[in-house]
């Protein structure tokens, strides 16, 4: 009954590898399901939740949150139209990730799982890194993009990732000390990484 969290630099193959791990171990895989659950619980659109995960939306909604009294926000939350800001987003994110982890046999991709589940004894935390050149090439091949487009996507996602962890007040998200295992996907194949993680989880 393990829970595997995968944190990754964008383009290091986290989504692809996460799905492979879940399939190999017979685990549930959670990625967009987290966003969908937040959207449902806050009764807002998924696009609004996505905006919170990016810097611009976060700043806008944090400003609104600072100006609107909490009792008003609570009333809006109970209304059919719903509401979300950074504080609500983080509260729901932690609730949902803990709920998924409680089911066991889960692979949770991104969104601060290594922080949220840091005290969970059966959690196994993995970090995937790769040289930027490799990550750009991976995105080129995966999404059939031209090199300038792939570079733009990687840069934008790196910024989004940094902004997300800023909401946790964390800057050390790529520190190996946070993880049981750090894998350099510039020098490993997906199959090698898959075998390595599955063996390590089986031995814990």
N, C-alpha and C positions, 0 to 999 in steps of 0.2 A: 504494500500500500504506500507507494511513493508519490511525491509531487515534484515534478521537474519544472523549474523556471528557466527560461531561456532569455537572456539579455543579449542584444547583438548590435554591432555597428551595421547600419543599413547597407545591404549588398553583401553581407557575409553569409547569407543563406539561411537565416534563422527560421523563416517561414517554411521553406522547403524541408529543412532538417527537422524542425519541430513536428511536422506532419508525418515524416518518416519514422521518427521515434515513437510517436503515438500509435502508428500502424503496427510497428514491430512488437511493441509491448502490449498492445491491446488497451491503450490508455485513451481517455478523452482528450481532445485538443481544444484549447480555448484561446481565441484571438479576437476576432470580430464579435464573438458572443459576449465578451465583456462590454464592449461599446453598446451593443444592443440592449443588454440588461440595464446599463446606466440610463440609456434613452427611455426605456420603459418605466423605470422606477421614478425618474424625474419628470416623466410625461412630457418630453420634448423630442424634437427631431434628432436623428443621428447626426445630421449635419451641424446642429448646434453643439452637440457633444464634441464633434471633431474640431470645431472652432475653439473650444476650451483647451484642447490639446495643443493648439498652436499659439504662438505668442500674441498675435493681434487680438484674437478672440478672448484670450485670457485676460489681457490688460483691460479690454472694454468691460468685460463682465465683472472683473474685480473692482473696477471703479463703481459700477452700478451697485455691487454688494456693499461697498463702503458707504454709499449714500442712502441706501434703503434700509430702514430699521428691520431687525431680524424678525420681529413679529409679523411684519408685512410680507416678508419672504416666505415665512411658514404658512401664511394664509394663501399666498399665491401657489405654493407647492401643493396644497390640498385642493386647489381649483383645477378645473378640467384643462386649463391651458398649460399648466406646469411652469417650471422655472429651474435654471441651473446656473451656478457660478463656480469659481475655482474651489471654494470651500465645500460646496455640496458635491462637486465632482470628486474630490479627494475622499470625502466620507463614503460615497457610494462605491468608489473604486476599491477601497479597502474592504468594505462589506462583501462585495461580489467576489473578489479574489479569495478572501477567506472562505466564502461559501463553496466556491469551486474546489478549493484545496481540501475542504472538509470531506468531500466525496471520495478523495483518494484516487490513485491511479490516474493522474492528470498531468498534462503538459500545458503550462501557461506561458504564453509568449509575451514578453515585454511588459510595459506599463508598471514598472517598479516592483515586480513580484519578488525580486531579491531583497528588497527593503521590507515590503509588507509581510513576507513570510520568513523573515530572518530568524525568528524564534521558534519556528515550527520544526520539530525534531526530524520528521520524515521528509523534509524538503531538501532537494538537491539542486543547487544553483549552478548554472552554466553560463559562461560569457563567451561569445563568438566575436573574434576580431579579425581584421584582414587589412592589408595595405589598400590604400585608396584606389590605386590603379586596378587591383584585382576586383574591388567592389564595383567600380565603374564598368569593367568588362562583364562582370556577372549580370548586372542590370541590363546592359546592352543585349546580351544573349537571351535573358529571361523574358524581356518585354519587347524585343526586336526594335530597340531604339538606336539612333545614331549617337556616336560618342559625345557630342556636345549636349544632347538631350539627357543622356545617362548621367553625365557629370552634374548637370543642373538638378536632376532628381536626387542624386546622392547628397549634394550640398544642402538641398532643402530639407531632406529627411534628417540629416545630421543636426541641423538647426532645430528641427521639431523635437528631436530626442533630447537635446540639451535644454530646451524650454520646458519639456515635460518634467525632467528631473529638478529643474529649478523650482517647480511647484512643491517638490518634496524637500526643498532647501538642501539639495545634495549636489555636490560637484565631483564626487569621487566614484561615479557610476562605472568607470572602467578599471577600477582598482581590483587586482586579482584577489586581494584579501577578502572581498565580499563573496567570493564564489568557491565552490568545491573544485571547479575545473575551468580553465581558460584555454580555448582552442584557437589556434591561428589558422584560419581557413584559407590563407594564401598558400599554405604548404600541405594542407590536408584535403583529401577528397571528401565529398559528402558521405560516402560509404565508410571511409575510415573514421570519420567523426561519429557516425551512427553506431558503429561497433564499439568504439571507445566509451561512449556515454552509456550504452546499454549494459556493457560489462561492469562499468563502475556502479551503476544503479543497482545491478543484481548483487553486488558485493556489499552494499551498505545495509 
